[in-house]
Amino acid sequence: MCSPEPINCFPVLMNILSNTFLRLFNSTARFRVWSELFYVGESPELKNYIFFGLFAYLLVLAAGLPPLFAMSNVEDYKVRSTSC
């Protein structure tokens, strides 16, 4: 039923269970499962959108880290901590 890849086992199991319950309740509807996670086609617009979104996220992250380190050093100075 499942391929050797564990990522495919859960959807197949859910498909089998769902269709079994539908048959128990005399329903004519059925579920279908695909193993493709995403659209395979190449899209430059999508690549640019993802790149610039991640780039903006990293810029915000990089802007927030230096004050964190600076506040840590100020706190160390206030309590007069020393290194061993």
Distance bins in CASP14 RR format, pairs under 12 A and 6 or more apart:
PFRMAT RR
TARGET T0000
AUTHOR 0000-0000-0000
RMODE 2
METHOD distances of the structure
MODEL  1
1 8 0 0 0 0 1 0 0 0 0 0 0
1 9 0 0 0 0 1 0 0 0 0 0 0
1 10 0 0 0 0 0 1 0 0 0 0 0
1 11 0 0 0 0 0 1 0 0 0 0 0
1 12 1 0 1 0 0 0 0 0 0 0 0
1 13 1 0 0 1 0 0 0 0 0 0 0
1 14 0 0 0 0 0 1 0 0 0 0 0
1 15 0 0 0 0 1 0 0 0 0 0 0
1 16 1 0 0 1 0 0 0 0 0 0 0
1 17 0 0 0 0 0 1 0 0 0 0 0
1 33 0 0 0 0 0 1 0 0 0 0 0
2 8 1 0 1 0 0 0 0 0 0 0 0
2 9 1 0 1 0 0 0 0 0 0 0 0
2 10 0 0 0 0 1 0 0 0 0 0 0
2 11 0 0 0 0 1 0 0 0 0 0 0
2 12 1 0 1 0 0 0 0 0 0 0 0
2 13 1 0 0 1 0 0 0 0 0 0 0
2 14 0 0 0 0 0 1 0 0 0 0 0
2 15 0 0 0 0 0 1 0 0 0 0 0
2 16 0 0 0 0 0 1 0 0 0 0 0
2 33 0 0 0 0 0 1 0 0 0 0 0
2 35 0 0 0 0 0 1 0 0 0 0 0
3 9 1 0 0 1 0 0 0 0 0 0 0
3 10 0 0 0 0 0 1 0 0 0 0 0
3 11 0 0 0 0 0 1 0 0 0 0 0
3 12 0 0 0 0 1 0 0 0 0 0 0
3 35 1 0 0 1 0 0 0 0 0 0 0
5 11 0 0 0 0 0 1 0 0 0 0 0
5 12 0 0 0 0 0 1 0 0 0 0 0
5 35 0 0 0 0 1 0 0 0 0 0 0
5 37 0 0 0 0 0 1 0 0 0 0 0
6 12 0 0 0 0 0 1 0 0 0 0 0
6 13 0 0 0 0 0 1 0 0 0 0 0
7 13 0 0 0 0 0 1 0 0 0 0 0
7 33 0 0 0 0 0 1 0 0 0 0 0
7 35 0 0 0 0 1 0 0 0 0 0 0
7 36 0 0 0 0 0 1 0 0 0 0 0
7 37 0 0 0 0 1 0 0 0 0 0 0
8 14 0 0 0 0 0 1 0 0 0 0 0
8 15 0 0 0 0 0 1 0 0 0 0 0
8 33 0 0 0 0 1 0 0 0 0 0 0
8 34 0 0 0 0 0 1 0 0 0 0 0
8 35 1 0 1 0 0 0 0 0 0 0 0
8 36 0 0 0 0 0 1 0 0 0 0 0
8 37 0 0 0 0 0 1 0 0 0 0 0
9 15 0 0 0 0 0 1 0 0 0 0 0
9 16 0 0 0 0 0 1 0 0 0 0 0
9 33 0 0 0 0 0 1 0 0 0 0 0
9 35 0 0 0 0 0 1 0 0 0 0 0
10 16 0 0 0 0 0 1 0 0 0 0 0
10 17 0 0 0 0 0 1 0 0 0 0 0
10 33 0 0 0 0 1 0 0 0 0 0 0
10 35 0 0 0 0 0 1 0 0 0 0 0
11 17 0 0 0 0 0 1 0 0 0 0 0
11 18 0 0 0 0 0 1 0 0 0 0 0
11 31 0 0 0 0 1 0 0 0 0 0 0
11 32 0 0 0 0 0 1 0 0 0 0 0
11 33 1 0 1 0 0 0 0 0 0 0 0
11 34 0 0 0 0 1 0 0 0 0 0 0
11 35 1 0 0 1 0 0 0 0 0 0 0
11 36 0 0 0 0 0 1 0 0 0 0 0
11 37 0 0 0 0 1 0 0 0 0 0 0
12 18 0 0 0 0 0 1 0 0 0 0 0
12 19 0 0 0 0 0 1 0 0 0 0 0
12 31 0 0 0 0 0 1 0 0 0 0 0
12 32 0 0 0 0 0 1 0 0 0 0 0
12 33 1 0 0 1 0 0 0 0 0 0 0
12 34 0 0 0 0 0 1 0 0 0 0 0
12 35 0 0 0 0 1 0 0 0 0 0 0
13 19 0 0 0 0 0 1 0 0 0 0 0
13 20 0 0 0 0 0 1 0 0 0 0 0
13 31 0 0 0 0 0 1 0 0 0 0 0
13 33 0 0 0 0 1 0 0 0 0 0 0
14 20 0 0 0 0 0 1 0 0 0 0 0
14 21 0 0 0 0 0 1 0 0 0 0 0
14 31 1 0 0 1 0 0 0 0 0 0 0
14 32 0 0 0 0 0 1 0 0 0 0 0
14 33 1 0 0 1 0 0 0 0 0 0 0
15 21 0 0 0 0 0 1 0 0 0 0 0
15 22 0 0 0 0 0 1 0 0 0 0 0
15 30 0 0 0 0 1 0 0 0 0 0 0
15 31 1 0 1 0 0 0 0 0 0 0 0
15 32 1 0 0 1 0 0 0 0 0 0 0
15 33 1 0 1 0 0 0 0 0 0 0 0
15 34 0 0 0 0 0 1 0 0 0 0 0
15 35 0 0 0 0 0 1 0 0 0 0 0
16 22 0 0 0 0 0 1 0 0 0 0 0
16 23 0 0 0 0 0 1 0 0 0 0 0
16 30 0 0 0 0 0 1 0 0 0 0 0
16 31 0 0 0 0 1 0 0 0 0 0 0
16 32 0 0 0 0 0 1 0 0 0 0 0
16 33 0 0 0 0 1 0 0 0 0 0 0
17 23 0 0 0 0 0 1 0 0 0 0 0
17 24 0 0 0 0 0 1 0 0 0 0 0
17 31 0 0 0 0 1 0 0 0 0 0 0
17 33 0 0 0 0 0 1 0 0 0 0 0
18 24 0 0 0 0 0 1 0 0 0 0 0
18 25 0 0 0 0 0 1 0 0 0 0 0
18 27 0 0 0 0 0 1 0 0 0 0 0
18 29 0 0 0 0 1 0 0 0 0 0 0
18 30 0 0 0 0 1 0 0 0 0 0 0
18 31 1 0 1 0 0 0 0 0 0 0 0
18 32 0 0 0 0 0 1 0 0 0 0 0
18 33 0 0 0 0 1 0 0 0 0 0 0
19 25 0 0 0 0 0 1 0 0 0 0 0
19 27 0 0 0 0 1 0 0 0 0 0 0
19 28 0 0 0 0 0 1 0 0 0 0 0
19 29 0 0 0 0 1 0 0 0 0 0 0
19 30 1 0 1 0 0 0 0 0 0 0 0
19 31 1 0 1 0 0 0 0 0 0 0 0
19 32 0 0 0 0 1 0 0 0 0 0 0
19 33 0 0 0 0 1 0 0 0 0 0 0
20 27 0 0 0 0 0 1 0 0 0 0 0
20 30 0 0 0 0 0 1 0 0 0 0 0
20 31 0 0 0 0 0 1 0 0 0 0 0
21 27 0 0 0 0 1 0 0 0 0 0 0
21 29 0 0 0 0 0 1 0 0 0 0 0
21 30 0 0 0 0 0 1 0 0 0 0 0
21 31 0 0 0 0 1 0 0 0 0 0 0
22 28 0 0 0 0 1 0 0 0 0 0 0
22 29 1 0 1 0 0 0 0 0 0 0 0
22 30 1 0 0 1 0 0 0 0 0 0 0
22 31 1 0 0 1 0 0 0 0 0 0 0
23 29 0 0 0 0 0 1 0 0 0 0 0
23 30 0 0 0 0 1 0 0 0 0 0 0
23 31 0 0 0 0 0 1 0 0 0 0 0
34 40 0 0 0 0 0 1 0 0 0 0 0
38 46 0 0 0 0 1 0 0 0 0 0 0
38 50 0 0 0 0 0 1 0 0 0 0 0
39 46 0 0 0 0 1 0 0 0 0 0 0
40 46 0 0 0 0 0 1 0 0 0 0 0
41 47 0 0 0 0 0 1 0 0 0 0 0
43 49 0 0 0 0 1 0 0 0 0 0 0
43 50 0 0 0 0 1 0 0 0 0 0 0
44 50 0 0 0 0 0 1 0 0 0 0 0
44 51 0 0 0 0 0 1 0 0 0 0 0
45 51 0 0 0 0 0 1 0 0 0 0 0
45 52 0 0 0 0 0 1 0 0 0 0 0
46 52 0 0 0 0 0 1 0 0 0 0 0
46 53 0 0 0 0 0 1 0 0 0 0 0
47 53 0 0 0 0 0 1 0 0 0 0 0
47 54 0 0 0 0 0 1 0 0 0 0 0
48 54 0 0 0 0 0 1 0 0 0 0 0
48 55 0 0 0 0 0 1 0 0 0 0 0
49 55 0 0 0 0 0 1 0 0 0 0 0
49 56 0 0 0 0 0 1 0 0 0 0 0
50 56 0 0 0 0 0 1 0 0 0 0 0
50 57 0 0 0 0 0 1 0 0 0 0 0
51 57 0 0 0 0 0 1 0 0 0 0 0
51 58 0 0 0 0 0 1 0 0 0 0 0
52 58 0 0 0 0 0 1 0 0 0 0 0
52 59 0 0 0 0 0 1 0 0 0 0 0
53 59 0 0 0 0 1 0 0 0 0 0 0
53 60 0 0 0 0 0 1 0 0 0 0 0
53 61 0 0 0 0 0 1 0 0 0 0 0
54 60 0 0 0 0 0 1 0 0 0 0 0
54 61 0 0 0 0 0 1 0 0 0 0 0
55 61 0 0 0 0 0 1 0 0 0 0 0
55 62 0 0 0 0 0 1 0 0 0 0 0
56 62 0 0 0 0 0 1 0 0 0 0 0
56 63 0 0 0 0 0 1 0 0 0 0 0
57 63 0 0 0 0 0 1 0 0 0 0 0
57 64 0 0 0 0 0 1 0 0 0 0 0
58 64 0 0 0 0 0 1 0 0 0 0 0
58 65 0 0 0 0 0 1 0 0 0 0 0
59 65 0 0 0 0 0 1 0 0 0 0 0
61 68 0 0 0 0 0 1 0 0 0 0 0
62 68 0 0 0 0 0 1 0 0 0 0 0
64 70 0 0 0 0 0 1 0 0 0 0 0
64 71 0 0 0 0 0 1 0 0 0 0 0
65 71 0 0 0 0 0 1 0 0 0 0 0
65 72 0 0 0 0 0 1 0 0 0 0 0
66 72 0 0 0 0 0 1 0 0 0 0 0
66 73 0 0 0 0 0 1 0 0 0 0 0
67 73 0 0 0 0 0 1 0 0 0 0 0
67 74 0 0 0 0 0 1 0 0 0 0 0
68 74 0 0 0 0 0 1 0 0 0 0 0
68 75 0 0 0 0 0 1 0 0 0 0 0
69 75 0 0 0 0 0 1 0 0 0 0 0
69 76 0 0 0 0 0 1 0 0 0 0 0
70 76 0 0 0 0 0 1 0 0 0 0 0
70 77 0 0 0 0 0 1 0 0 0 0 0
71 77 0 0 0 0 0 1 0 0 0 0 0
71 78 0 0 0 0 0 1 0 0 0 0 0
72 78 0 0 0 0 0 1 0 0 0 0 0
72 79 0 0 0 0 0 1 0 0 0 0 0
72 81 0 0 0 0 0 1 0 0 0 0 0
73 79 0 0 0 0 0 1 0 0 0 0 0
73 81 0 0 0 0 0 1 0 0 0 0 0
74 80 0 0 0 0 0 1 0 0 0 0 0
74 81 0 0 0 0 0 1 0 0 0 0 0
75 81 0 0 0 0 1 0 0 0 0 0 0
76 82 0 0 0 0 1 0 0 0 0 0 0
76 83 0 0 0 0 1 0 0 0 0 0 0
END
